[in-house]
Amino acid sequence: MGHFAYTGVDAKGKTVRGTVDADDVKGVRQTLRRQGVFLDDATPLAQGAVDAKARAVASAAAERLAVGSR
């Protein structure tokens, strides 16, 4: 299974971006449709990019927690 970055449009016409795990672009489209998002573009991510993004998200969450608990 791969990891993809995507850009799509939700039911309100708002542009949405994110990442999703899927076998291929067809799988990305199916996953997003179930969430009410229409796929515009999907790009496979290298494993290193996925790991870096996960670290960045975890770091940002820890920082928000630290600021919120002061």
QUIFEN-V908496 format. One record per backbone hydrogen bond with DSSP energy under -0.5 kcal/mol. CO is the residue of the C=O (numbers start at 0). NH is the residue of the N-H. If there is no record, write none. Layout:
<<CO | NH> <CO | NH>>
//
This chain:
<<1 | 21> <2 | 44> <3 | 19> <4 | 42> <5 | 17> <6 | 39> <6 | 40> <7 | 15> <8 | 37> <9 | 12> <13 | 9> <15 | 7> <17 | 5> <19 | 3> <21 | 1> <23 | 27> <24 | 28> <25 | 29> <26 | 30> <27 | 31> <28 | 32> <29 | 33> <30 | 34> <31 | 34> <31 | 36> <32 | 35> <35 | 10> <36 | 38> <37 | 8> <40 | 6> <42 | 4> <44 | 2> <45 | 48> <45 | 49> <46 | 50> <47 | 51> <48 | 52> <49 | 53> <50 | 54> <51 | 55> <52 | 56> <53 | 57> <54 | 58> <55 | 59> <56 | 60> <57 | 61> <58 | 62> <59 | 63> <60 | 64> <61 | 65> <62 | 66> <63 | 67> <64 | 68> <66 | 69>>
//
